[in-house]
Amino acid sequence: MVSIGVMVSSVTVSATNAPPVQLGSTAHFLVLAGAGITFTGPTNSTLLTGDIGTFPTTTITGLGNVILDGVNHAGDSVTQTAKTDLVTAYIDAVGRSATVTYPAASELGGLTLIPGVHRNSTSFAITGTLTLDAQGNPDAVWIFQAGSTLITAAASMVSLTNGAQARNVFWQVGSSATLGTYSVFRGTILAETSITMTTGAMIEGRTLAKNGTVTFDQQIGALPMPEAPRFTAIYREIGDSMTVVLRTTPYFLLTLEACPDLLLTNWTTIATDTPTESTWTNTDFTATSAVTQRFYRATLTL
């Protein structure tokens, strides 16, 4: 388990920055499939941090080859809800208006790209290194729309610079995606059909396949680090309570703590929740009118 948190923060969002794709409950899934999941390779050769699930085909082959730091939801109700949310997220991604349009079968390797919606009516390929430059904006968003396929070459890389975050990179793929051997990939793949991770490929992101399979072969995969919660308001109106308002990442466990003096031993948990919206409000009834000093901190748990 990994926790991230803040005590004090501010919010700066570019007015022209595209909003991220709304993933809903799929945000917690590293692997989500429609027609089954396959893990090949020796025992314990794939290391995954994040949940997995598949529906309507619930077959998972080679689970003994995986060390999973997450929950295997198989085809349970959580997976079924996530598959519904995946359809919504896919429609969101494919429906964005392009800011950059590429000729057929574009090679992205060797390019440095600024944020935006990048569209190719057929396919994207990556050979060598693709660099995504946030230009100092940690909220910068990239959405890649491939009409058919996404294929990365062996030892290729998606590199993030100047504040770019893997959580804000999305790859909508009209058919299937294949990540080459020992490639390093960043971002969430939303594929219409299947996703294949060939031997040794690594991903910081998500592999979300609407209708097909997801295949791993001796991989390391991890969810991207979610945005840390940000305090946007703390105030007392009347009565014996304080109102705390946070901007947070939905579908991750949020813990709010309070302390009178910042001593490490005096922090007390006053609320835990898994919000479904990015704005979260809590009323702290322990902050009575007699309380003259109060500190808060919030953490997210993956």
BAFI-3210 file (N, C-alpha, C; in Angstrom, 3 decimals, decimal comma, padded with zeros to 6 digits):
// residues 302
n [1|2|3|4|5|6|7|8|9|10|11|12|13|14|15|16|17|18|19|20|21|22|23|24|25|26|27|28|29|30|31|32|33|34|35|36|37|38|39|40|41|42|43|44|45|46|47|48|49|50|51|52|53|54|55|56|57|58|59|60|61|62|63|64|65|66|67|68|69|70|71|72|73|74|75|76|77|78|79|80|81|82|83|84|85|86|87|88|89|90|91|92|93|94|95|96|97|98|99|100|101|102|103|104|105|106|107|108|109|110|111|112|113|114|115|116|117|118|119|120|121|122|123|124|125|126|127|128|129|130|131|132|133|134|135|136|137|138|139|140|141|142|143|144|145|146|147|148|149|150|151|152|153|154|155|156|157|158|159|160|161|162|163|164|165|166|167|168|169|170|171|172|173|174|175|176|177|178|179|180|181|182|183|184|185|186|187|188|189|190|191|192|193|194|195|196|197|198|199|200|201|202|203|204|205|206|207|208|209|210|211|212|213|214|215|216|217|218|219|220|221|222|223|224|225|226|227|228|229|230|231|232|233|234|235|236|237|238|239|240|241|242|243|244|245|246|247|248|249|250|251|252|253|254|255|256|257|258|259|260|261|262|263|264|265|266|267|268|269|270|271|272|273|274|275|276|277|278|279|280|281|282|283|284|285|286|287|288|289|290|291|292|293|294|295|296|297|298|299|300|301|302]
n.u [000,839|000,437|000,730|-000,158|000,047|-000,950|-000,483|-000,848|-001,822|-002,141|-004,167|-003,634|-004,774|-004,610|-006,509|-006,863|-006,214|-006,861|-009,334|-008,720|-009,409|-012,405|-012,316|-013,821|-014,730|-012,846|-010,393|-008,977|-008,079|-005,451|-005,347|-007,899|-010,281|-012,265|-012,528|-011,013|-007,895|-004,427|-001,500|001,702|004,863|007,463|006,792|005,724|006,789|005,721|005,040|002,626|000,969|-001,974|-005,500|-007,131|-009,314|-011,941|-014,578|-017,284|-016,236|-014,695|-012,287|-009,076|-005,850|-002,868|-002,423|-000,779|001,668|001,987|002,800|000,774|-000,031|-002,673|-006,179|-007,740|-010,409|-011,674|-014,568|-016,396|-018,933|-017,719|-015,884|-017,727|-019,089|-016,918|-016,377|-018,602|-018,091|-015,782|-016,667|-017,948|-015,719|-014,182|-015,816|-015,723|-012,975|-012,625|-014,280|-013,192|-012,191|-009,739|-006,537|-004,201|-003,593|-002,534|-000,788|-001,539|-000,668|001,368|004,628|005,731|008,030|011,026|009,927|009,019|006,338|003,827|001,116|-002,210|-004,806|-004,150|-004,504|-004,794|-006,072|-005,618|-003,172|-000,792|002,718|005,601|008,945|012,068|012,345|009,585|008,848|007,058|006,209|005,414|005,739|006,048|003,567|001,823|-000,712|-001,090|-002,467|-002,511|-004,111|-004,257|-005,509|-006,001|-007,066|-006,979|-004,598|-002,102|001,287|004,280|007,824|010,480|012,300|011,549|010,401|008,255|008,733|008,565|008,555|009,387|007,347|005,298|002,799|002,107|-000,494|-002,025|-001,991|-003,414|-004,417|-006,353|-007,484|-008,465|-008,629|-006,510|-003,720|-000,175|002,628|006,071|008,888|010,586|010,029|009,229|006,459|004,069|001,020|-002,587|-004,119|-006,874|-008,485|-010,348|-010,407|-008,065|-005,132|-001,702|001,076|004,292|007,239|008,841|008,070|007,265|004,894|003,602|000,676|-002,426|-004,067|-006,683|-009,119|-011,853|-013,402|-011,803|-008,918|-006,368|-002,934|-000,099|003,447|005,849|006,155|006,500|004,154|002,341|-000,102|-000,531|000,693|-001,768|-003,203|-002,262|-004,339|-005,837|-006,237|-008,915|-010,609|-011,104|-013,156|-015,101|-018,447|-021,016|-021,650|-020,563|-018,398|-016,152|-015,730|-014,283|-012,887|-011,873|-009,959|-009,731|-008,585|-010,893|-012,267|-010,169|-008,991|-009,498|-008,105|-008,661|-007,057|-006,628|-005,019|-003,897|-001,464|000,656|002,389|003,787|002,644|000,077|-001,786|-005,016|-007,320|-010,132|-011,940|-012,685|-012,995|-014,165|-014,276|-016,483|-016,454|-014,505|-014,459|-014,597|-016,228|-016,109|-017,513|-016,230|-016,947|-015,584|-014,172|-014,872|-016,346|-014,626|-012,142|-009,228|-007,078|-006,120|-004,959|-004,832|-004,454|-004,321|-004,513|-004,063|-004,672|-003,359]
n.v [-001,191|002,264|005,557|008,962|012,428|015,735|018,768|021,497|023,328|024,728|025,696|025,764|026,108|025,839|027,795|026,945|024,318|020,959|018,948|015,967|012,596|011,188|008,654|007,277|004,489|002,843|003,807|002,567|000,249|-001,590|-003,524|-004,302|-006,123|-007,460|-009,980|-011,794|-012,395|-012,929|-014,198|-014,806|-016,613|-017,340|-018,462|-015,918|-013,873|-011,534|-008,343|-006,501|-003,493|-002,568|-003,012|-005,876|-007,233|-008,865|-008,965|-009,582|-012,189|-014,162|-015,408|-015,915|-016,524|-018,093|-016,904|-017,566|-016,705|-014,157|-011,500|-009,737|-006,603|-005,561|-005,936|-008,841|-008,697|-010,315|-011,316|-009,817|-007,676|-005,197|-005,148|-005,292|-002,852|-001,177|-001,860|-000,764|001,918|002,138|002,091|004,576|006,246|005,685|006,678|009,360|009,911|009,364|011,213|013,747|016,912|017,285|018,805|018,561|017,037|014,107|012,644|009,515|006,531|007,393|008,049|008,490|008,421|010,077|012,595|015,619|016,495|018,866|019,484|018,375|017,284|014,665|013,368|010,547|009,064|006,437|004,881|004,948|004,825|004,064|004,441|004,360|007,257|008,976|012,152|013,853|017,038|019,023|021,684|022,925|022,724|020,827|019,844|019,366|017,797|015,008|013,555|010,875|009,837|007,061|005,754|003,065|001,203|000,996|000,740|-000,064|-000,036|-002,414|-001,731|000,919|004,166|006,159|009,281|011,566|015,030|018,194|018,451|016,795|014,265|010,828|010,100|011,841|011,198|009,784|007,126|006,460|003,800|002,506|-000,175|-002,441|-002,560|-002,902|-003,392|-003,153|-005,432|-005,024|-002,337|000,958|002,356|004,960|006,073|005,801|003,219|002,922|000,646|-000,489|-003,190|-005,399|-005,656|-006,100|-006,891|-007,332|-009,398|-008,330|-005,638|-002,496|-000,648|002,405|003,197|002,281|-000,649|-001,006|-002,762|-002,817|-004,880|-007,081|-009,148|-008,913|-009,221|-010,186|-010,529|-011,315|-008,771|-005,449|-003,534|-000,628|001,430|004,861|007,515|009,015|012,352|014,348|015,100|018,369|021,127|023,280|024,933|025,932|026,502|028,168|028,531|028,964|027,697|024,532|023,423|022,746|023,324|021,480|021,517|019,687|019,155|016,218|012,944|010,977|007,795|006,741|005,787|008,134|009,820|011,870|013,819|015,389|017,791|019,391|020,714|019,995|018,025|014,827|012,679|013,431|013,440|012,739|010,572|011,735|011,307|008,973|008,070|007,079|008,972|009,755|011,894|014,781|016,952|017,185|017,334|017,833|017,880|018,853|017,938|017,761|020,021|022,170|025,272|026,004|025,339|026,779|026,539|024,576|021,970|020,356|017,400|015,450|012,289|010,004|006,617|004,048]
n.w [000,000|-000,681|000,464|-000,016|000,724|001,909|003,791|003,485|000,663|-002,684|-005,512|-008,919|-012,075|-015,524|-017,755|-020,333|-020,389|-021,176|-019,588|-017,627|-018,775|-017,640|-015,513|-013,660|-011,641|-012,748|-012,184|-010,164|-011,229|-012,543|-014,468|-016,637|-018,275|-021,038|-022,121|-020,704|-018,897|-019,278|-017,873|-018,629|-018,444|-015,954|-012,532|-010,328|-011,909|-012,840|-011,641|-010,077|-009,226|-008,200|-008,914|-010,455|-012,994|-014,899|-017,264|-019,517|-019,753|-017,450|-017,105|-015,817|-016,543|-015,468|-012,981|-010,895|-011,702|-010,907|-008,718|-006,778|-005,708|-004,744|-005,507|-006,662|-008,467|-010,197|-011,810|-010,359|-008,774|-008,501|-010,597|-012,703|-012,485|-012,985|-015,648|-016,900|-016,349|-017,831|-020,476|-020,550|-020,066|-022,331|-024,385|-023,661|-024,116|-026,898|-027,962|-027,688|-028,998|-031,474|-031,055|-032,376|-035,457|-037,098|-039,934|-041,643|-039,886|-037,893|-036,607|-033,411|-031,965|-031,020|-030,970|-029,210|-027,339|-026,567|-024,208|-025,123|-027,424|-029,364|-032,509|-034,638|-037,470|-038,092|-036,901|-034,142|-033,610|-031,630|-031,653|-030,210|-028,174|-026,928|-025,840|-023,412|-022,649|-020,043|-019,601|-017,142|-015,923|-013,757|-014,073|-016,713|-019,608|-021,787|-024,516|-026,572|-029,600|-031,346|-034,335|-035,030|-034,192|-031,547|-031,338|-029,850|-030,147|-029,452|-026,491|-026,510|-025,241|-023,229|-022,132|-019,439|-018,756|-017,156|-015,205|-016,107|-015,664|-015,241|-014,659|-016,089|-018,757|-021,586|-023,678|-026,239|-028,082|-031,120|-031,906|-031,066|-028,722|-028,580|-026,676|-026,979|-026,462|-023,430|-023,361|-022,067|-020,769|-020,365|-019,030|-019,402|-021,081|-023,133|-024,727|-027,523|-028,188|-027,578|-025,386|-025,422|-023,608|-024,291|-023,661|-020,741|-020,901|-019,389|-017,441|-016,306|-015,417|-016,830|-018,082|-019,961|-021,386|-023,450|-024,797|-025,401|-024,644|-022,058|-021,964|-020,179|-019,859|-017,944|-016,558|-015,059|-013,538|-012,615|-011,022|-011,922|-009,851|-007,931|-007,910|-005,167|-002,332|-002,091|-000,040|-000,249|001,128|004,485|007,115|009,689|010,352|012,052|015,368|016,816|015,062|012,285|008,799|006,250|003,087|000,321|-002,673|-004,414|-005,558|-007,098|-006,019|-004,594|-001,384|001,108|003,822|006,548|008,941|012,160|014,297|017,301|017,624|015,950|016,838|016,354|017,678|018,231|016,206|014,984|013,478|011,826|009,823|007,222|003,809|000,559|-001,949|-004,699|-006,283|-007,299|-005,580|-002,130|000,949|004,435|007,658|010,637|013,681|016,003|016,333|018,314|019,552|021,508|020,616|019,561|017,922|015,146|013,159|009,967|007,999|005,010|003,410|000,684|-000,097|-002,011]
ca.u [000,000|001,169|-000,078|000,369|-000,785|-000,483|-001,075|-001,239|-001,598|-002,909|-004,617|-003,428|-005,188|-004,647|-007,855|-006,912|-005,781|-007,944|-009,535|-008,389|-010,505|-013,071|-012,189|-014,739|-014,181|-011,721|-009,145|-008,270|-007,690|-004,281|-005,719|-009,339|-010,481|-013,604|-012,521|-010,047|-006,539|-003,421|-000,162|002,644|006,177|007,679|006,095|006,078|007,621|005,036|004,782|001,567|000,434|-003,276|-006,505|-007,353|-010,640|-012,373|-016,000|-018,078|-015,434|-014,033|-011,125|-007,745|-004,900|-001,499|-002,391|000,371|002,873|001,859|002,797|-000,233|-000,293|-003,969|-007,280|-008,238|-011,868|-012,202|-015,739|-017,376|-019,738|-016,812|-015,422|-018,837|-019,276|-015,769|-016,532|-019,560|-017,382|-014,801|-017,381|-018,128|-014,407|-013,777|-016,600|-015,153|-011,676|-012,739|-015,080|-012,515|-011,791|-008,289|-005,752|-003,169|-003,975|-001,351|-001,037|-001,739|000,417|002,394|005,693|005,886|009,374|011,889|009,217|008,678|004,980|003,193|-000,217|-003,251|-005,481|-003,381|-005,351|-004,427|-007,235|-005,255|-002,374|000,412|003,842|006,676|010,265|012,930|011,760|008,602|008,928|005,890|006,719|004,306|006,069|005,903|002,194|001,589|-002,064|-001,118|-003,124|-002,354|-005,023|-003,891|-006,627|-005,559|-008,235|-006,860|-003,655|-000,944|002,351|005,572|008,941|011,319|013,150|011,064|010,103|007,514|009,433|007,828|009,474|008,867|006,120|004,306|002,400|001,535|-001,946|-002,685|-001,728|-004,444|-004,256|-007,567|-007,046|-009,663|-008,669|-005,669|-002,417|000,909|003,819|007,207|009,707|011,412|009,672|008,761|005,283|003,370|-000,306|-003,716|-004,570|-008,273|-008,527|-011,623|-010,313|-007,123|-003,856|-000,664|002,363|005,262|008,175|009,644|007,566|006,873|003,896|003,073|-000,596|-003,504|-004,376|-008,134|-009,591|-013,317|-014,027|-010,864|-008,079|-005,136|-001,891|001,161|004,517|007,020|006,114|006,278|003,114|001,857|-000,971|000,131|000,435|-002,864|-002,953|-002,426|-005,464|-005,518|-007,220|-009,402|-011,274|-011,323|-013,830|-016,124|-019,569|-021,535|-021,784|-019,390|-017,849|-015,389|-015,951|-013,045|-013,168|-010,684|-009,958|-009,062|-008,726|-011,993|-012,147|-009,064|-009,312|-009,063|-008,088|-008,489|-006,610|-006,543|-004,028|-003,911|-000,158|001,620|003,207|003,508|001,833|-001,243|-002,691|-006,171|-008,168|-011,498|-012,821|-012,183|-014,040|-013,721|-015,149|-016,752|-016,301|-013,209|-014,619|-015,042|-016,474|-016,300|-017,800|-015,472|-017,697|-014,685|-013,623|-015,885|-016,041|-013,522|-010,883|-008,695|-006,018|-006,425|-004,224|-005,400|-003,703|-005,101|-003,713|-004,721|-004,066|-003,561]
ca.v [000,000|003,518|006,712|010,281|013,401|017,101|019,529|022,797|023,346|025,697|025,162|026,595|025,336|026,634|027,892|026,293|022,944|019,991|018,143|014,554|011,680|010,775|007,203|006,648|003,451|002,151|004,430|001,668|-000,970|-001,630|-004,422|-004,506|-006,750|-007,930|-011,371|-012,575|-011,905|-013,984|-013,878|-015,846|-016,490|-018,144|-018,108|-014,631|-013,077|-010,276|-007,588|-005,545|-002,679|-002,108|-004,064|-006,534|-007,810|-009,105|-009,254|-010,716|-013,408|-013,994|-016,286|-015,355|-017,622|-017,833|-016,006|-017,942|-016,028|-012,744|-010,938|-008,698|-005,667|-005,034|-006,873|-009,557|-008,635|-011,291|-010,781|-009,437|-006,474|-004,053|-005,208|-004,992|-001,397|-000,571|-002,036|000,255|003,198|002,130|002,503|006,027|006,874|005,532|007,650|010,664|010,069|009,376|012,360|015,035|017,595|017,232|020,028|018,219|015,898|013,533|011,809|008,092|005,704|008,336|007,665|009,500|008,355|011,196|013,864|016,216|016,989|019,625|018,939|018,551|016,091|014,289|012,395|009,899|008,273|005,026|004,292|005,564|003,957|004,715|003,827|005,294|007,959|010,051|013,001|014,685|018,201|019,733|023,108|023,418|022,603|019,435|019,442|019,226|016,567|014,530|012,503|010,374|009,120|006,230|005,152|001,617|000,523|001,607|-000,254|000,486|-000,906|-002,913|-000,764|002,290|004,801|007,408|010,027|012,720|016,077|019,506|018,349|015,884|013,192|009,684|010,061|012,760|010,770|008,828|006,578|005,816|002,957|002,033|-001,638|-003,071|-001,974|-003,841|-002,729|-003,962|-006,029|-004,155|-000,931|001,651|003,069|005,727|006,530|004,873|002,731|002,543|-000,023|-001,091|-004,647|-006,071|-005,041|-007,110|-006,459|-008,372|-009,735|-007,326|-004,266|-001,894|000,398|003,218|003,612|001,289|-001,385|-001,145|-003,282|-002,899|-006,108|-008,170|-009,680|-008,242|-010,232|-009,742|-011,523|-010,946|-007,316|-004,637|-002,560|000,085|002,569|006,160|008,153|009,987|013,699|014,487|015,973|019,781|021,873|024,461|025,817|025,515|027,657|027,992|029,452|029,111|026,426|023,793|022,593|023,350|022,706|021,270|021,192|019,189|018,613|014,938|012,014|010,057|006,343|006,327|005,967|009,419|009,902|013,228|013,829|016,698|017,860|020,728|021,340|019,454|016,947|013,609|011,752|013,985|013,396|011,863|010,400|012,190|010,847|008,212|007,972|006,876|009,882|009,492|013,179|015,393|017,872|016,434|018,224|017,175|018,724|018,371|018,288|017,785|021,378|022,968|026,699|026,161|025,060|028,021|026,194|023,275|021,643|019,241|016,788|014,464|011,332|009,031|005,286|003,272]
ca.w [000,000|-000,771|000,843|-000,324|001,418|002,059|004,880|002,948|-000,770|-003,439|-006,785|-010,104|-013,236|-016,753|-018,312|-021,629|-020,255|-021,301|-018,387|-017,826|-019,056|-016,408|-015,473|-012,727|-010,768|-013,381|-011,731|-009,254|-011,943|-013,414|-015,564|-016,746|-019,585|-021,338|-022,565|-019,949|-018,648|-019,312|-017,363|-019,017|-017,824|-014,748|-011,298|-009,692|-012,819|-013,110|-010,410|-010,374|-008,139|-008,654|-008,974|-011,735|-013,143|-016,273|-017,401|-019,037|-019,623|-016,151|-017,056|-015,576|-016,714|-015,021|-011,825|-010,072|-012,204|-010,552|-007,361|-006,910|-004,612|-005,134|-005,337|-007,828|-008,432|-011,149|-012,495|-009,336|-009,028|-008,640|-011,980|-013,609|-012,449|-013,657|-017,094|-017,326|-016,320|-018,918|-021,689|-020,439|-020,231|-023,734|-025,154|-023,332|-024,779|-028,357|-028,367|-027,529|-030,228|-031,652|-031,188|-033,362|-036,298|-037,728|-041,113|-041,359|-039,332|-037,440|-035,692|-032,366|-031,412|-031,375|-030,849|-027,911|-027,533|-025,496|-023,913|-026,118|-027,931|-030,542|-033,211|-035,898|-037,866|-038,197|-035,825|-033,603|-033,284|-030,873|-031,750|-029,502|-027,034|-027,043|-024,668|-023,145|-021,920|-019,404|-019,561|-015,774|-015,437|-013,343|-014,474|-018,169|-020,036|-023,160|-024,950|-027,887|-030,221|-032,465|-034,932|-035,087|-033,302|-030,884|-031,301|-029,446|-030,511|-028,363|-025,792|-026,648|-023,965|-023,086|-021,097|-018,936|-018,328|-016,756|-014,416|-016,678|-014,760|-015,948|-014,426|-017,014|-020,131|-021,964|-025,017|-026,738|-029,192|-031,782|-031,923|-030,053|-028,406|-028,309|-026,143|-027,365|-025,414|-022,585|-023,523|-020,859|-021,237|-019,322|-019,392|-019,356|-022,377|-023,232|-026,025|-027,914|-028,214|-026,683|-025,042|-025,246|-023,064|-024,613|-022,590|-020,070|-021,006|-018,117|-017,593|-015,219|-015,988|-016,751|-019,308|-019,882|-022,670|-023,388|-025,279|-025,630|-023,582|-021,677|-021,791|-019,576|-019,937|-017,131|-016,518|-013,869|-013,830|-011,438|-011,240|-011,754|-008,573|-008,044|-007,406|-003,721|-001,973|-001,901|000,749|-000,955|002,095|005,866|007,714|010,702|010,195|013,413|016,054|017,256|014,000|011,201|007,499|005,502|001,695|-000,364|-004,033|-004,266|-006,669|-006,782|-005,962|-003,736|000,030|001,645|005,282|007,075|010,330|012,806|015,378|017,902|017,845|014,997|017,385|015,614|018,465|018,522|015,058|015,171|012,291|012,071|008,749|006,081|002,797|-000,813|-002,694|-006,111|-006,956|-006,996|-004,450|-000,951|002,084|005,723|008,820|011,801|014,885|017,164|016,423|018,999|019,663|022,462|019,922|018,971|016,961|014,558|011,940|009,244|006,919|004,275|002,665|-000,171|-000,066|-003,235]
c.u [000,879|000,239|000,623|-000,513|-000,148|-001,106|-001,583|-000,957|-002,409|-003,243|-004,356|-003,754|-005,257|-006,047|-007,975|-006,527|-006,980|-008,111|-009,140|-009,628|-011,085|-013,148|-013,205|-014,044|-013,092|-010,383|-008,319|-007,750|-006,432|-004,589|-007,235|-009,617|-011,942|-013,653|-011,431|-008,678|-005,595|-002,098|000,757|003,982|006,290|006,849|006,645|006,923|006,982|004,673|003,790|001,129|-000,848|-004,223|-006,587|-008,770|-010,974|-013,836|-016,441|-017,336|-014,560|-012,769|-009,839|-006,767|-003,521|-001,401|-001,230|001,672|002,965|002,065|001,927|-000,360|-001,569|-005,001|-007,616|-009,761|-012,513|-013,388|-016,808|-018,091|-018,877|-016,280|-016,527|-019,140|-018,149|-015,873|-017,545|-018,906|-016,351|-015,462|-017,559|-016,812|-013,942|-014,518|-016,090|-013,874|-011,810|-013,497|-014,411|-012,106|-010,274|-007,695|-004,604|-003,644|-002,763|-001,731|-001,095|-000,464|001,596|003,364|005,913|007,277|010,239|011,231|009,148|007,346|004,486|001,781|-001,208|-003,904|-004,874|-004,103|-004,682|-005,570|-006,920|-004,467|-001,245|001,451|004,855|007,934|011,254|012,162|010,779|008,652|007,679|006,305|005,537|004,546|005,786|004,511|001,904|000,197|-002,196|-001,628|-002,823|-003,406|-004,639|-005,051|-006,110|-006,774|-008,192|-005,919|-002,665|000,107|003,650|006,665|009,669|012,196|012,743|010,664|009,195|008,107|008,629|008,799|008,716|007,487|005,065|004,063|001,734|000,019|-002,719|-002,420|-002,694|-004,272|-005,539|-007,193|-008,271|-009,756|-007,790|-004,325|-001,423|002,124|005,009|008,046|010,598|011,195|009,198|007,644|004,617|002,037|-001,333|-004,128|-006,042|-008,475|-009,909|-011,565|-009,305|-005,865|-002,864|000,614|003,364|006,358|008,940|009,173|007,097|005,857|003,629|001,777|-001,657|-003,648|-005,855|-008,661|-011,100|-013,831|-013,101|-010,100|-006,959|-004,122|-000,633|002,170|005,747|007,179|006,211|005,259|002,607|000,904|-000,165|-000,227|-000,703|-002,449|-003,179|-003,620|-004,998|-006,634|-007,624|-010,146|-011,334|-011,957|-014,816|-017,228|-020,139|-021,606|-020,456|-018,885|-017,009|-015,730|-014,633|-013,416|-011,861|-010,974|-009,141|-009,247|-009,816|-011,569|-010,866|-009,412|-008,674|-009,169|-007,803|-008,148|-006,536|-005,581|-004,049|-002,576|000,958|002,578|002,797|002,575|000,401|-002,195|-003,782|-006,965|-009,595|-012,464|-012,045|-013,333|-013,381|-014,630|-015,342|-016,697|-014,986|-013,278|-015,245|-015,132|-016,723|-016,598|-017,143|-016,168|-016,835|-014,050|-014,680|-015,446|-014,908|-012,162|-010,416|-007,592|-006,234|-005,632|-004,854|-004,368|-004,552|-004,169|-004,620|-003,955|-004,392|-003,975]
c.v [001,247|004,641|007,988|011,295|014,768|017,695|020,861|022,779|024,457|025,090|026,173|025,741|026,255|026,635|027,145|024,820|022,010|019,228|016,700|013,745|011,196|009,254|006,526|005,586|002,630|002,682|003,500|000,415|-000,741|-002,461|-004,634|-004,992|-007,138|-009,413|-012,195|-011,927|-013,099|-013,451|-015,041|-015,608|-017,342|-017,650|-016,807|-013,726|-011,748|-009,613|-006,482|-004,811|-002,029|-003,281|-004,655|-007,090|-007,986|-009,527|-008,808|-012,050|-013,262|-014,834|-015,508|-016,521|-017,200|-016,920|-016,328|-017,313|-014,588|-012,536|-009,694|-007,894|-004,918|-006,120|-007,519|-009,582|-009,640|-010,676|-010,292|-008,125|-005,226|-003,991|-004,815|-003,494|-000,691|-000,726|-001,041|001,622|003,295|002,546|004,016|006,762|006,812|006,538|009,067|010,897|010,202|010,604|013,706|015,605|017,661|018,639|019,833|016,980|015,431|012,771|010,336|007,446|006,551|007,702|008,797|009,485|009,496|012,548|014,310|016,923|017,741|019,075|019,233|017,228|015,776|013,144|011,868|008,963|006,794|004,565|005,204|004,477|004,761|003,866|004,810|005,947|009,026|010,841|013,865|015,790|019,004|021,230|023,718|023,299|021,148|018,937|019,264|017,842|016,285|013,449|012,131|009,522|008,382|005,512|003,642|001,089|001,480|000,512|000,442|-000,533|-001,394|-001,790|000,682|002,850|005,995|008,126|011,277|013,756|017,342|019,435|017,427|014,707|012,071|009,618|010,920|012,439|009,635|008,430|005,845|005,098|002,287|000,536|-002,167|-002,364|-003,088|-003,051|-003,656|-004,441|-004,984|-002,667|-000,368|002,594|003,778|006,228|005,421|004,515|002,339|001,961|-000,608|-002,611|-005,133|-005,245|-006,164|-006,448|-007,569|-008,421|-008,531|-005,900|-003,780|-000,790|001,084|003,811|002,563|000,619|-001,750|-001,533|-003,510|-004,306|-007,309|-008,587|-008,697|-009,337|-009,594|-010,893|-010,983|-009,424|-006,754|-003,579|-001,919|001,188|003,856|006,758|009,155|011,349|013,744|015,378|017,397|020,429|023,132|025,424|025,147|026,704|027,219|029,008|029,766|027,734|025,756|022,853|023,438|022,606|022,667|020,827|020,822|018,957|017,334|014,096|011,013|008,589|005,855|006,653|007,246|009,385|011,335|013,137|015,262|016,625|019,268|021,456|020,837|018,429|015,635|012,671|012,223|014,028|012,362|011,782|010,817|011,767|010,009|008,042|007,625|007,719|009,427|010,771|013,815|016,408|017,116|017,397|017,413|018,208|018,105|018,843|018,243|019,158|022,298|024,428|026,964|025,928|026,326|027,755|024,776|023,101|020,410|018,687|015,688|013,571|010,465|007,713|004,561|001,856]
c.w [000,000|-000,370|000,424|000,371|001,478|003,304|004,373|001,458|-001,395|-004,785|-007,883|-011,315|-014,448|-017,334|-019,623|-021,561|-020,357|-019,998|-018,649|-018,176|-017,735|-016,356|-014,565|-011,903|-011,436|-012,875|-010,858|-009,949|-012,767|-014,661|-015,521|-018,160|-019,775|-021,645|-021,891|-019,864|-018,658|-018,805|-017,728|-018,329|-016,576|-013,566|-010,730|-010,596|-013,206|-011,791|-010,727|-009,112|-008,638|-008,749|-010,373|-011,769|-014,612|-016,286|-018,799|-018,996|-018,392|-016,009|-016,827|-015,573|-016,223|-013,822|-010,882|-010,532|-011,737|-009,050|-007,433|-005,625|-004,977|-004,940|-006,676|-007,732|-009,377|-011,891|-011,544|-009,683|-009,171|-010,068|-012,946|-013,640|-013,183|-015,165|-017,660|-017,372|-017,435|-020,235|-021,697|-020,669|-021,681|-024,613|-024,912|-024,128|-026,288|-028,851|-028,229|-028,887|-030,322|-031,701|-032,179|-034,123|-037,090|-038,993|-040,716|-040,824|-038,868|-036,460|-034,698|-031,745|-031,920|-031,247|-029,397|-028,095|-026,307|-025,285|-025,038|-026,462|-029,294|-031,248|-034,465|-036,266|-038,006|-036,977|-035,382|-033,360|-032,481|-031,025|-031,143|-028,369|-027,485|-025,750|-024,565|-022,189|-021,375|-019,291|-018,186|-015,193|-015,047|-013,687|-015,986|-018,564|-021,504|-023,413|-026,378|-028,409|-031,453|-033,036|-034,953|-034,003|-032,641|-030,766|-030,904|-029,744|-029,266|-027,829|-026,021|-025,292|-024,153|-021,884|-020,718|-018,399|-017,944|-016,099|-014,962|-015,740|-015,553|-015,777|-015,420|-018,481|-020,469|-023,426|-025,395|-028,033|-029,809|-031,954|-030,790|-029,902|-028,108|-027,857|-026,333|-026,189|-024,750|-022,873|-022,191|-021,293|-020,071|-019,858|-019,324|-020,777|-022,266|-024,633|-026,281|-027,809|-027,172|-026,436|-024,772|-024,766|-023,357|-023,551|-022,054|-020,193|-019,640|-018,365|-016,260|-015,759|-015,771|-018,109|-019,233|-021,263|-022,592|-023,678|-025,352|-024,391|-023,233|-021,363|-021,244|-019,680|-019,221|-017,066|-015,103|-014,265|-012,558|-011,860|-011,156|-010,403|-008,727|-007,511|-005,907|-003,418|-001,697|-001,084|-000,028|-000,034|003,455|006,585|008,793|010,427|011,573|014,040|016,318|016,163|013,055|009,919|006,739|004,087|001,001|-001,837|-003,970|-005,520|-006,329|-006,806|-005,291|-002,292|000,560|003,161|005,699|008,557|010,847|013,979|015,972|017,855|016,927|015,590|016,726|016,363|018,673|017,329|015,293|013,874|012,626|010,961|007,752|005,093|001,466|-001,700|-004,133|-006,942|-006,529|-005,862|-003,284|000,221|003,339|006,802|010,046|013,074|016,143|017,356|017,030|019,084|020,644|021,813|019,207|017,949|016,467|013,274|011,307|008,253|006,292|003,482|001,795|-000,069|-001,351|-002,875]
res [m|v|s|i|g|v|m|v|s|s|v|t|v|s|a|t|n|a|p|p|v|q|l|g|s|t|a|h|f|l|v|l|a|g|a|g|i|t|f|t|g|p|t|n|s|t|l|l|t|g|d|i|g|t|f|p|t|t|t|i|t|g|l|g|n|v|i|l|d|g|v|n|h|a|g|d|s|v|t|q|t|a|k|t|d|l|v|t|a|y|i|d|a|v|g|r|s|a|t|v|t|y|p|a|a|s|e|l|g|g|l|t|l|i|p|g|v|h|r|n|s|t|s|f|a|i|t|g|t|l|t|l|d|a|q|g|n|p|d|a|v|w|i|f|q|a|g|s|t|l|i|t|a|a|a|s|m|v|s|l|t|n|g|a|q|a|r|n|v|f|w|q|v|g|s|s|a|t|l|g|t|y|s|v|f|r|g|t|i|l|a|e|t|s|i|t|m|t|t|g|a|m|i|e|g|r|t|l|a|k|n|g|t|v|t|f|d|q|q|i|g|a|l|p|m|p|e|a|p|r|f|t|a|i|y|r|e|i|g|d|s|m|t|v|v|l|r|t|t|p|y|f|l|l|t|l|e|a|c|p|d|l|l|l|t|n|w|t|t|i|a|t|d|t|p|t|e|s|t|w|t|n|t|d|f|t|a|t|s|a|v|t|q|r|f|y|r|a|t|l|t|l]
***
